[in-house]
């Protein structure tokens, strides 16, 4: 009998201030942490030398602590900087990988800065319009929760052209 079967399954494993499902495979469970994609999860498993197909509930305390350390400082463990989600941070110029509430906070601050300097993207954010160049003729017709129909010219009715 393999040693992981002897160990009792933990239904919740706490990594990076997030409760992960112990029944899921490790590389799938790590993606539930905000800021960790499946590729970054794969890199974490490879660096930690833990099987990706291992159930999260069978992780030892040492393995969970090692994964936590890798998530906090990925550059220290040899993960390349092109994996990170914040390259050349405007404040300090460093390459970082943000997770959880730090990622949300930074994104909100970036949007506020764009609005403050009135960049094109900032203006689109403040007007509630699409930011990345999507068409607006047929989509994005909601006005703060209310669905708008097609506005007709005055003098025309349904059925008449």
OpenMM code with the backbone's topology and positions (N, CA, C; nanometers):
from openmm import Vec3, app, unit

residues = "UNK UNK UNK UNK UNK UNK UNK UNK UNK UNK UNK UNK UNK UNK UNK UNK UNK UNK UNK UNK UNK UNK UNK UNK UNK UNK UNK UNK UNK UNK UNK UNK UNK UNK UNK UNK UNK UNK UNK UNK UNK UNK UNK UNK UNK UNK UNK UNK UNK UNK UNK UNK UNK UNK UNK UNK UNK UNK UNK UNK UNK UNK UNK UNK UNK UNK UNK UNK UNK UNK UNK UNK UNK UNK UNK UNK UNK UNK UNK UNK UNK UNK UNK UNK UNK UNK UNK UNK UNK UNK UNK UNK UNK UNK UNK UNK UNK UNK UNK UNK UNK UNK UNK UNK UNK UNK UNK UNK UNK UNK UNK UNK UNK UNK UNK UNK UNK UNK UNK UNK UNK UNK UNK UNK UNK UNK UNK UNK UNK UNK UNK UNK UNK UNK UNK UNK UNK UNK UNK UNK UNK UNK UNK UNK UNK UNK UNK UNK UNK UNK UNK UNK UNK UNK UNK UNK UNK UNK UNK UNK UNK".split()
positions = [
    Vec3(0.0839, -0.1185, 0.0000),
    Vec3(0.0000, 0.0000, 0.0000),
    Vec3(0.0886, 0.1251, 0.0000),
    Vec3(0.0669, 0.2172, -0.0932),
    Vec3(0.1514, 0.3376, -0.0957),
    Vec3(0.1347, 0.4188, 0.0320),
    Vec3(0.2398, 0.4950, 0.0646),
    Vec3(0.2375, 0.5706, 0.1891),
    Vec3(0.1322, 0.6806, 0.1894),
    Vec3(0.0926, 0.7317, 0.0682),
    Vec3(-0.0093, 0.8366, 0.0681),
    Vec3(-0.1469, 0.7807, 0.1039),
    Vec3(-0.1693, 0.6504, 0.0867),
    Vec3(-0.2955, 0.5900, 0.1257),
    Vec3(-0.3031, 0.5715, 0.2776),
    Vec3(-0.1877, 0.5494, 0.3412),
    Vec3(-0.1841, 0.5347, 0.4865),
    Vec3(-0.2174, 0.6672, 0.5551),
    Vec3(-0.1728, 0.7754, 0.4917),
    Vec3(-0.1977, 0.9077, 0.5487),
    Vec3(-0.3459, 0.9414, 0.5338),
    Vec3(-0.3998, 1.0093, 0.6315),
    Vec3(-0.5412, 1.0437, 0.6268),
    Vec3(-0.5637, 1.1634, 0.5348),
    Vec3(-0.6716, 1.1583, 0.4581),
    Vec3(-0.7052, 1.2657, 0.3653),
    Vec3(-0.7588, 1.3859, 0.4420),
    Vec3(-0.6976, 1.5035, 0.4186),
    Vec3(-0.7503, 1.6277, 0.4764),
    Vec3(-0.8430, 1.6887, 0.3724),
    Vec3(-0.9635, 1.7255, 0.4147),
    Vec3(-1.0607, 1.7757, 0.3177),
    Vec3(-1.0349, 1.9199, 0.2789),
    Vec3(-0.9665, 1.9953, 0.3639),
    Vec3(-0.9287, 2.1329, 0.3305),
    Vec3(-0.7816, 2.1514, 0.3621),
    Vec3(-0.7090, 2.2077, 0.2661),
    Vec3(-0.5673, 2.2386, 0.2856),
    Vec3(-0.5525, 2.3890, 0.2664),
    Vec3(-0.4872, 2.4546, 0.3613),
    Vec3(-0.4722, 2.6006, 0.3558),
    Vec3(-0.3378, 2.6352, 0.2955),
    Vec3(-0.3408, 2.6960, 0.1770),
    Vec3(-0.2201, 2.7424, 0.1083),
    Vec3(-0.2483, 2.8835, 0.0603),
    Vec3(-0.1570, 2.9750, 0.0893),
    Vec3(-0.1672, 3.1155, 0.0469),
    Vec3(-0.2998, 3.1778, 0.0901),
    Vec3(-0.3368, 3.1574, 0.2165),
    Vec3(-0.4594, 3.2130, 0.2750),
    Vec3(-0.5860, 3.1729, 0.1985),
    Vec3(-0.5825, 3.0557, 0.1360),
    Vec3(-0.6976, 3.0054, 0.0611),
    Vec3(-0.7204, 2.8597, 0.0997),
    Vec3(-0.8443, 2.8243, 0.1249),
    Vec3(-0.8773, 2.6843, 0.1526),
    Vec3(-0.8927, 2.6115, 0.0205),
    Vec3(-0.8118, 2.5066, 0.0016),
    Vec3(-0.8176, 2.4274, -0.1208),
    Vec3(-0.8877, 2.2956, -0.0920),
    Vec3(-0.9609, 2.2455, -0.1897),
    Vec3(-1.0329, 2.1190, -0.1767),
    Vec3(-0.9334, 2.0038, -0.1749),
    Vec3(-0.9390, 1.9211, -0.0727),
    Vec3(-0.8451, 1.8102, -0.0572),
    Vec3(-0.8703, 1.6964, -0.1529),
    Vec3(-0.9896, 1.6882, -0.2119),
    Vec3(-1.0213, 1.5796, -0.3051),
    Vec3(-0.9721, 1.6068, -0.4465),
    Vec3(-0.9338, 1.7314, -0.4765),
    Vec3(-0.8907, 1.7655, -0.6121),
    Vec3(-0.7419, 1.7378, -0.6306),
    Vec3(-0.7016, 1.7225, -0.7555),
    Vec3(-0.5596, 1.7062, -0.7866),
    Vec3(-0.4881, 1.8381, -0.7594),
    Vec3(-0.3615, 1.8283, -0.7231),
    Vec3(-0.2876, 1.9453, -0.6776),
    Vec3(-0.2836, 2.0564, -0.7820),
    Vec3(-0.2513, 2.0202, -0.9080),
    Vec3(-0.2387, 2.1272, -1.0085),
    Vec3(-0.3722, 2.1930, -1.0398),
    Vec3(-0.4853, 2.1220, -1.0193),
    Vec3(-0.6172, 2.1838, -1.0375),
    Vec3(-0.6559, 2.2678, -0.9169),
    Vec3(-0.6224, 2.2199, -0.7982),
    Vec3(-0.6595, 2.2914, -0.6759),
    Vec3(-0.5853, 2.4241, -0.6647),
    Vec3(-0.4589, 2.4289, -0.7087),
    Vec3(-0.3806, 2.5525, -0.6989),
    Vec3(-0.4388, 2.6641, -0.7844),
    Vec3(-0.5106, 2.6280, -0.8906),
    Vec3(-0.5690, 2.7313, -0.9771),
    Vec3(-0.6856, 2.8029, -0.9101),
    Vec3(-0.7355, 2.7517, -0.7981),
    Vec3(-0.8436, 2.8189, -0.7253),
    Vec3(-0.7926, 2.9399, -0.6483),
    Vec3(-0.6605, 2.9537, -0.6355),
    Vec3(-0.6025, 3.0710, -0.5715),
    Vec3(-0.6032, 3.1832, -0.6752),
    Vec3(-0.6584, 3.2979, -0.6411),
    Vec3(-0.6667, 3.4095, -0.7358),
    Vec3(-0.5260, 3.4552, -0.7726),
    Vec3(-0.4961, 3.4551, -0.9016),
    Vec3(-0.3650, 3.4970, -0.9492),
    Vec3(-0.2772, 3.3815, -0.9931),
    Vec3(-0.3234, 3.2574, -0.9773),
    Vec3(-0.2447, 3.1409, -1.0192),
    Vec3(-0.3192, 3.0715, -1.1320),
    Vec3(-0.2554, 3.0695, -1.2487),
    Vec3(-0.3136, 3.0041, -1.3656),
    Vec3(-0.2698, 2.8580, -1.3676),
    Vec3(-0.3182, 2.7822, -1.4649),
    Vec3(-0.2785, 2.6424, -1.4728),
    Vec3(-0.1308, 2.6285, -1.5092),
    Vec3(-0.0771, 2.7221, -1.5856),
    Vec3(0.0661, 2.7167, -1.6202),
    Vec3(0.1528, 2.7477, -1.4979),
    Vec3(0.1129, 2.8473, -1.4194),
    Vec3(0.1889, 2.8810, -1.2996),
    Vec3(0.1781, 2.7673, -1.1978),
    Vec3(0.0620, 2.7050, -1.1899),
    Vec3(0.0420, 2.5904, -1.1021),
    Vec3(0.1340, 2.4752, -1.1421),
    Vec3(0.1458, 2.4538, -1.2707),
    Vec3(0.2343, 2.3505, -1.3248),
    Vec3(0.3794, 2.3811, -1.2880),
    Vec3(0.4192, 2.5076, -1.3005),
    Vec3(0.5559, 2.5470, -1.2666),
    Vec3(0.5826, 2.5276, -1.1176),
    Vec3(0.4852, 2.5583, -1.0330),
    Vec3(0.5009, 2.5401, -0.8883),
    Vec3(0.5229, 2.3926, -0.8555),
    Vec3(0.4439, 2.3054, -0.9170),
    Vec3(0.4581, 2.1613, -0.8920),
    Vec3(0.5946, 2.1107, -0.9377),
    Vec3(0.6419, 2.1595, -1.0524),
    Vec3(0.7725, 2.1166, -1.1027),
    Vec3(0.8856, 2.1642, -1.0135),
    Vec3(0.8805, 2.2890, -0.9680),
    Vec3(0.9858, 2.3438, -0.8826),
    Vec3(0.9869, 2.2744, -0.7464),
    Vec3(0.8676, 2.2461, -0.6930),
    Vec3(0.8575, 2.1814, -0.5619),
    Vec3(0.8849, 2.0317, -0.5696),
    Vec3(0.8920, 1.9778, -0.6924),
    Vec3(0.9130, 1.8345, -0.7157),
    Vec3(0.8045, 1.7505, -0.6478),
    Vec3(0.6795, 1.7949, -0.6678),
    Vec3(0.5629, 1.7228, -0.6166),
    Vec3(0.4809, 1.6789, -0.7376),
    Vec3(0.4284, 1.5573, -0.7331),
    Vec3(0.3489, 1.5075, -0.8446),
    Vec3(0.2239, 1.5926, -0.8630),
    Vec3(0.1960, 1.6282, -0.9893),
    Vec3(0.0783, 1.7106, -1.0181),
    Vec3(-0.0505, 1.6327, -0.9956),
    Vec3(-0.0439, 1.5016, -1.0124),
    Vec3(-0.1629, 1.4183, -1.0008),
    Vec3(-0.1912, 1.3773, -0.8560),
    Vec3(-0.1112, 1.4244, -0.7626),
    Vec3(-0.1324, 1.3919, -0.6214),
    Vec3(-0.2531, 1.4700, -0.5693),
    Vec3(-0.3353, 1.4049, -0.4875),
    Vec3(-0.4499, 1.4756, -0.4299),
    Vec3(-0.4005, 1.5745, -0.3258),
    Vec3(-0.4628, 1.6904, -0.3229),
    Vec3(-0.4213, 1.7979, -0.2332),
    Vec3(-0.4326, 1.7565, -0.0867),
    Vec3(-0.5273, 1.6721, -0.0530),
    Vec3(-0.5478, 1.6285, 0.0844),
    Vec3(-0.4356, 1.5438, 0.1399),
    Vec3(-0.3528, 1.4855, 0.0511),
    Vec3(-0.2424, 1.4009, 0.0955),
    Vec3(-0.1099, 1.4764, 0.1065),
    Vec3(-0.1112, 1.6086, 0.0901),
    Vec3(0.0120, 1.6869, 0.1051),
    Vec3(0.0578, 1.6848, 0.2505),
    Vec3(0.1880, 1.6745, 0.2702),
    Vec3(0.2412, 1.6853, 0.4059),
    Vec3(0.2547, 1.8327, 0.4415),
    Vec3(0.2783, 1.8604, 0.5688),
    Vec3(0.2958, 1.9992, 0.6137),
    Vec3(0.4154, 2.0641, 0.5458),
    Vec3(0.5242, 1.9857, 0.5274),
    Vec3(0.6456, 2.0402, 0.4635),
    Vec3(0.6195, 2.0767, 0.3179),
    Vec3(0.5452, 1.9889, 0.2470),
    Vec3(0.5145, 2.0170, 0.1067),
    Vec3(0.4249, 2.1404, 0.0947),
    Vec3(0.3266, 2.1522, 0.1823),
    Vec3(0.2372, 2.2683, 0.1793),
    Vec3(0.3154, 2.3967, 0.2101),
    Vec3(0.4085, 2.3894, 0.3052),
    Vec3(0.4904, 2.5062, 0.3385),
    Vec3(0.5818, 2.5436, 0.2225),
    Vec3(0.6359, 2.4422, 0.1517),
    Vec3(0.7232, 2.4697, 0.0369),
    Vec3(0.6437, 2.5360, -0.0759),
    Vec3(0.5231, 2.4874, -0.1018),
    Vec3(0.4376, 2.5483, -0.2047),
    Vec3(0.4056, 2.6921, -0.1671),
    Vec3(0.3765, 2.7156, -0.0389),
    Vec3(0.3484, 2.8506, 0.0101),
    Vec3(0.4673, 2.9440, -0.0126),
    Vec3(0.5880, 2.8954, 0.0151),
    Vec3(0.7092, 2.9758, -0.0058),
    Vec3(0.7309, 3.0071, -0.1537),
    Vec3(0.7070, 2.9078, -0.2394),
    Vec3(0.7249, 2.9279, -0.3841),
    Vec3(0.6260, 3.0322, -0.4354),
    Vec3(0.5031, 3.0284, -0.3855),
    Vec3(0.4014, 3.1246, -0.4285),
    Vec3(0.4392, 3.2659, -0.3841),
    Vec3(0.4950, 3.2784, -0.2619),
    Vec3(0.5316, 3.4107, -0.2106),
    Vec3(0.6500, 3.4711, -0.2845),
    Vec3(0.7532, 3.3903, -0.3145),
    Vec3(0.8737, 3.4406, -0.3821),
    Vec3(0.9133, 3.3463, -0.4953),
    Vec3(0.8428, 3.3524, -0.6090),
    Vec3(0.8715, 3.2579, -0.7174),
    Vec3(1.0076, 3.2795, -0.7831),
    Vec3(1.0570, 3.4024, -0.7861),
    Vec3(1.1863, 3.4285, -0.8506),
    Vec3(1.3006, 3.3621, -0.7743),
    Vec3(1.2867, 3.3516, -0.6439),
    Vec3(1.3899, 3.2909, -0.5605),
    Vec3(1.4065, 3.1423, -0.5914),
    Vec3(1.3005, 3.0795, -0.6412),
    Vec3(1.3039, 2.9364, -0.6702),
    Vec3(1.3274, 2.9069, -0.8182),
    Vec3(1.3616, 3.0089, -0.8969),
    Vec3(1.3992, 2.9874, -1.0363),
    Vec3(1.2853, 2.9921, -1.1366),
    Vec3(1.1693, 3.0388, -1.0981),
    Vec3(1.0607, 3.0544, -1.1954),
    Vec3(1.0887, 3.1816, -1.2748),
    Vec3(1.0893, 3.1742, -1.4090),
    Vec3(1.1259, 3.2913, -1.4898),
    Vec3(1.0266, 3.4061, -1.4761),
    Vec3(1.0758, 3.5270, -1.4976),
    Vec3(0.9934, 3.6462, -1.4740),
    Vec3(0.8807, 3.6607, -1.5761),
    Vec3(0.8894, 3.5951, -1.6924),
    Vec3(0.7804, 3.6080, -1.7886),
    Vec3(0.6553, 3.5330, -1.7431),
    Vec3(0.6658, 3.4514, -1.6374),
    Vec3(0.5495, 3.3863, -1.5791),
    Vec3(0.4704, 3.4808, -1.4900),
    Vec3(0.5326, 3.5873, -1.4419),
    Vec3(0.4713, 3.6727, -1.3401),
    Vec3(0.3590, 3.7555, -1.3992),
    Vec3(0.2632, 3.7955, -1.3149),
    Vec3(0.1489, 3.8726, -1.3621),
    Vec3(0.1680, 4.0228, -1.3452),
    Vec3(0.2818, 4.0667, -1.2947),
    Vec3(0.3085, 4.2112, -1.2813),
    Vec3(0.4551, 4.2375, -1.3114),
    Vec3(0.4842, 4.2605, -1.4374),
    Vec3(0.6219, 4.2862, -1.4794),
    Vec3(0.6474, 4.4368, -1.4814),
    Vec3(0.7620, 4.4778, -1.4325),
    Vec3(0.8019, 4.6195, -1.4270),
    Vec3(0.6936, 4.7043, -1.3616),
    Vec3(0.6704, 4.6791, -1.2357),
    Vec3(0.5730, 4.7530, -1.1563),
    Vec3(0.6033, 4.9023, -1.1651),
    Vec3(0.5056, 4.9890, -1.1949),
    Vec3(0.5325, 5.1327, -1.2097),
    Vec3(0.5900, 5.1987, -1.0841),
    Vec3(0.5591, 5.1448, -0.9662),
    Vec3(0.6071, 5.2066, -0.8433),
    Vec3(0.7535, 5.1794, -0.8164),
    Vec3(0.7974, 5.0531, -0.8316),
    Vec3(0.9367, 5.0220, -0.7997),
    Vec3(1.0137, 4.9546, -0.9131),
    Vec3(0.9489, 4.9242, -1.0246),
    Vec3(1.0175, 4.8682, -1.1400),
    Vec3(1.0530, 4.7211, -1.1272),
    Vec3(1.0043, 4.6542, -1.0241),
    Vec3(1.0385, 4.5137, -1.0018),
    Vec3(0.9362, 4.4222, -1.0680),
    Vec3(0.9795, 4.2999, -1.0975),
    Vec3(0.8895, 4.1971, -1.1481),
    Vec3(0.8290, 4.1253, -1.0283),
    Vec3(0.6955, 4.1177, -1.0245),
    Vec3(0.6266, 4.0569, -0.9103),
    Vec3(0.5211, 3.9600, -0.9599),
    Vec3(0.4828, 3.8695, -0.8698),
    Vec3(0.3664, 3.7868, -0.8961),
    Vec3(0.2718, 3.8062, -0.7789),
    Vec3(0.1586, 3.8697, -0.8056),
    Vec3(0.0623, 3.9016, -0.7007),
    Vec3(-0.0473, 3.7964, -0.6965),
    Vec3(-0.0958, 3.7686, -0.5747),
    Vec3(-0.2047, 3.6724, -0.5586),
    Vec3(-0.3063, 3.7276, -0.4600),
    Vec3(-0.4283, 3.6775, -0.4681),
    Vec3(-0.5320, 3.7078, -0.3706),
    Vec3(-0.5726, 3.8530, -0.3643),
    Vec3(-0.5840, 3.9033, -0.2427),
    Vec3(-0.6327, 4.0397, -0.2230),
    Vec3(-0.5325, 4.1436, -0.2715),
    Vec3(-0.4023, 4.1116, -0.2714),
    Vec3(-0.3014, 4.2057, -0.3226),
    Vec3(-0.3225, 4.2301, -0.4720),
    Vec3(-0.3605, 4.1261, -0.5450),
    Vec3(-0.3871, 4.1389, -0.6887),
    Vec3(-0.5092, 4.2272, -0.7127),
    Vec3(-0.6161, 4.2041, -0.6385),
    Vec3(-0.7378, 4.2840, -0.6522),
    Vec3(-0.7117, 4.4304, -0.6189),
    Vec3(-0.6398, 4.4544, -0.5093),
    Vec3(-0.6071, 4.5897, -0.4657),
    Vec3(-0.5241, 4.6627, -0.5719),
    Vec3(-0.4259, 4.5944, -0.6281),
    Vec3(-0.3397, 4.6567, -0.7289),
    Vec3(-0.4167, 4.6871, -0.8562),
    Vec3(-0.5042, 4.5955, -0.8981),
    Vec3(-0.5852, 4.6201, -1.0178),
    Vec3(-0.6760, 4.7413, -0.9979),
    Vec3(-0.7369, 4.7507, -0.8800),
    Vec3(-0.8243, 4.8649, -0.8513),
    Vec3(-0.7452, 4.9954, -0.8540),
    Vec3(-0.6250, 4.9943, -0.7968),
    Vec3(-0.5418, 5.1144, -0.7978),
    Vec3(-0.4992, 5.1528, -0.9391),
    Vec3(-0.4705, 5.0540, -1.0225),
    Vec3(-0.4330, 5.0819, -1.1615),
    Vec3(-0.5483, 5.1486, -1.2363),
    Vec3(-0.6709, 5.0990, -1.2144),
    Vec3(-0.7872, 5.1573, -1.2813),
    Vec3(-0.8118, 5.2989, -1.2308),
    Vec3(-0.7962, 5.3201, -1.0989),
    Vec3(-0.8119, 5.4546, -1.0435),
    Vec3(-0.7091, 5.5507, -1.1010),
    Vec3(-0.5854, 5.5033, -1.1198),
    Vec3(-0.4802, 5.5880, -1.1772),
    Vec3(-0.5142, 5.6241, -1.3217),
    Vec3(-0.5645, 5.5263, -1.3989),
    Vec3(-0.6025, 5.5543, -1.5373),
    Vec3(-0.7151, 5.6574, -1.5434),
    Vec3(-0.8112, 5.6464, -1.4500),
    Vec3(-0.9208, 5.7443, -1.4456),
    Vec3(-0.8686, 5.8822, -1.4078),
    Vec3(-0.7741, 5.8841, -1.3139),
    Vec3(-0.7210, 6.0113, -1.2648),
    Vec3(-0.6442, 6.0863, -1.3735),
    Vec3(-0.5629, 6.0144, -1.4509),
    Vec3(-0.4853, 6.0821, -1.5562),
    Vec3(-0.5663, 6.0976, -1.6844),
    Vec3(-0.6910, 6.0460, -1.6801),
    Vec3(-0.7837, 6.0563, -1.7937),
    Vec3(-0.7271, 5.9974, -1.9224),
    Vec3(-0.6663, 5.8788, -1.9094),
    Vec3(-0.6232, 5.8078, -2.0293),
    Vec3(-0.7465, 5.7530, -2.1001),
    Vec3(-0.7299, 5.7064, -2.2221),
    Vec3(-0.8426, 5.6537, -2.2983),
    Vec3(-0.9089, 5.5396, -2.2226),
    Vec3(-0.8270, 5.4465, -2.1718),
    Vec3(-0.8818, 5.3337, -2.0965),
    Vec3(-0.9510, 5.3805, -1.9691),
    Vec3(-0.8977, 5.4821, -1.9043),
    Vec3(-0.9586, 5.5344, -1.7832),
    Vec3(-1.0943, 5.5965, -1.8102),
    Vec3(-1.1059, 5.6696, -1.9200),
    Vec3(-1.2334, 5.7316, -1.9572),
    Vec3(-1.3356, 5.6228, -1.9880),
    Vec3(-1.2949, 5.5176, -2.0603),
    Vec3(-1.3861, 5.4077, -2.0922),
    Vec3(-1.4327, 5.3373, -1.9646),
    Vec3(-1.3401, 5.3189, -1.8690),
    Vec3(-1.3775, 5.2583, -1.7409),
    Vec3(-1.4810, 5.3435, -1.6690),
    Vec3(-1.4573, 5.4738, -1.6651),
    Vec3(-1.5484, 5.5606, -1.5903),
    Vec3(-1.6848, 5.5708, -1.6571),
    Vec3(-1.6930, 5.5569, -1.7877),
    Vec3(-1.8217, 5.5610, -1.8578),
    Vec3(-1.8918, 5.4256, -1.8597),
    Vec3(-1.8238, 5.3204, -1.8144),
    Vec3(-1.8833, 5.1874, -1.8137),
    Vec3(-1.8909, 5.1248, -1.9509),
    Vec3(-1.8017, 5.1665, -2.0399),
    Vec3(-1.7977, 5.1141, -2.1759),
    Vec3(-1.6853, 5.0133, -2.1889),
    Vec3(-1.6854, 4.9310, -2.2940),
    Vec3(-1.5770, 4.8342, -2.3093),
    Vec3(-1.4426, 4.9042, -2.3319),
    Vec3(-1.3392, 4.8475, -2.2737),
    Vec3(-1.2098, 4.9135, -2.2716),
    Vec3(-1.1190, 4.8649, -2.3832),
    Vec3(-1.1358, 4.7415, -2.4246),
    Vec3(-1.0379, 4.6792, -2.5126),
    Vec3(-1.0783, 4.6753, -2.6592),
    Vec3(-1.1533, 4.7732, -2.7044),
    Vec3(-1.1785, 4.7871, -2.8478),
    Vec3(-1.2915, 4.7035, -2.9033),
    Vec3(-1.3789, 4.6488, -2.8178),
    Vec3(-1.4896, 4.5708, -2.8700),
    Vec3(-1.5922, 4.6629, -2.9353),
    Vec3(-1.6753, 4.6053, -3.0226),
    Vec3(-1.7783, 4.6854, -3.0861),
    Vec3(-1.8908, 4.7124, -2.9873),
    Vec3(-1.9556, 4.8279, -3.0032),
    Vec3(-2.0614, 4.8648, -2.9090),
    Vec3(-2.1969, 4.8766, -2.9764),
    Vec3(-2.2022, 4.8501, -3.1056),
    Vec3(-2.3298, 4.8662, -3.1745),
    Vec3(-2.4306, 4.7603, -3.1304),
    Vec3(-2.3866, 4.6374, -3.1169),
    Vec3(-2.4812, 4.5316, -3.0820),
    Vec3(-2.4624, 4.4795, -2.9400),
    Vec3(-2.3489, 4.5021, -2.8798),
    Vec3(-2.3251, 4.4553, -2.7434),
    Vec3(-2.3107, 4.5749, -2.6489),
    Vec3(-2.3066, 4.5453, -2.5192),
    Vec3(-2.2877, 4.6468, -2.4157),
    Vec3(-2.4016, 4.7487, -2.4162),
    Vec3(-2.5267, 4.6976, -2.4310),
    Vec3(-2.6418, 4.7858, -2.4371),
    Vec3(-2.7087, 4.8014, -2.3025),
    Vec3(-2.6435, 4.7571, -2.1951),
    Vec3(-2.7028, 4.7706, -2.0624),
    Vec3(-2.6695, 4.9076, -2.0049),
    Vec3(-2.7668, 4.9677, -1.9413),
    Vec3(-2.7459, 5.0969, -1.8773),
    Vec3(-2.7725, 5.0798, -1.7283),
    Vec3(-2.6699, 5.0424, -1.6546),
    Vec3(-2.6771, 5.0218, -1.5090),
    Vec3(-2.7894, 4.9264, -1.4719),
    Vec3(-2.7848, 4.8061, -1.5286),
    Vec3(-2.8805, 4.7035, -1.4917),
    Vec3(-3.0027, 4.6960, -1.5807),
    Vec3(-3.0346, 4.8017, -1.6519),
    Vec3(-3.1529, 4.8010, -1.7374),
    Vec3(-3.1100, 4.7692, -1.8795),
    Vec3(-3.1831, 4.6797, -1.9430),
    Vec3(-3.1522, 4.6440, -2.0812),
    Vec3(-3.2197, 4.7442, -2.1727),
    Vec3(-3.1433, 4.7991, -2.2627),
    Vec3(-3.1977, 4.8954, -2.3582),
    Vec3(-3.2250, 4.8253, -2.4898),
    Vec3(-3.3332, 4.8622, -2.5538),
    Vec3(-3.3618, 4.8085, -2.6857),
    Vec3(-3.2996, 4.8983, -2.7914),
    Vec3(-3.3326, 4.8698, -2.9149),
    Vec3(-3.2847, 4.9539, -3.0240),
    Vec3(-3.3684, 5.0803, -3.0245),
    Vec3(-3.3050, 5.1947, -3.0268),
    Vec3(-3.3791, 5.3206, -3.0276),
    Vec3(-3.4199, 5.3531, -3.1709),
    Vec3(-3.5487, 5.3790, -3.1867),
    Vec3(-3.6003, 5.4074, -3.3207),
    Vec3(-3.6101, 5.5579, -3.3418),
    Vec3(-3.6115, 5.5933, -3.4691),
    Vec3(-3.6302, 5.7352, -3.5026),
    Vec3(-3.7746, 5.7746, -3.4737),
    Vec3(-3.7981, 5.9011, -3.4440),
    Vec3(-3.9330, 5.9467, -3.4189),
    Vec3(-4.0137, 5.9415, -3.5487),
    Vec3(-4.1393, 5.9075, -3.5356),
    Vec3(-4.2261, 5.9021, -3.6530),
    Vec3(-4.2371, 5.7636, -3.7126),
    Vec3(-4.1536, 5.6722, -3.6737),
    Vec3(-4.1653, 5.5355, -3.7251),
    Vec3(-4.2192, 5.4470, -3.6145),
    Vec3(-4.3014, 5.3533, -3.6540),
    Vec3(-4.3593, 5.2579, -3.5595),
    Vec3(-4.3235, 5.1178, -3.6025),
    Vec3(-4.3453, 5.0251, -3.5105),
    Vec3(-4.3228, 4.8857, -3.5443),
    Vec3(-4.4230, 4.8454, -3.6525),
    Vec3(-4.3778, 4.7800, -3.7550),
    Vec3(-4.4665, 4.7389, -3.8627),
    Vec3(-4.4571, 4.8312, -3.9823),
    Vec3(-4.4247, 4.9578, -3.9627),
    Vec3(-4.4094, 5.0528, -4.0740),
    Vec3(-4.2624, 5.0819, -4.0952),
    Vec3(-4.2277, 5.1055, -4.2161),
    Vec3(-4.0881, 5.1371, -4.2465),
    Vec3(-4.0740, 5.2807, -4.2878),
] * unit.nanometer
topology = app.Topology()
chain = topology.addChain("A")
for resn in residues:
    res = topology.addResidue(resn, chain)
    for name in ("N", "CA", "C"):
        topology.addAtom(name, app.Element.getBySymbol(name[0]), res)
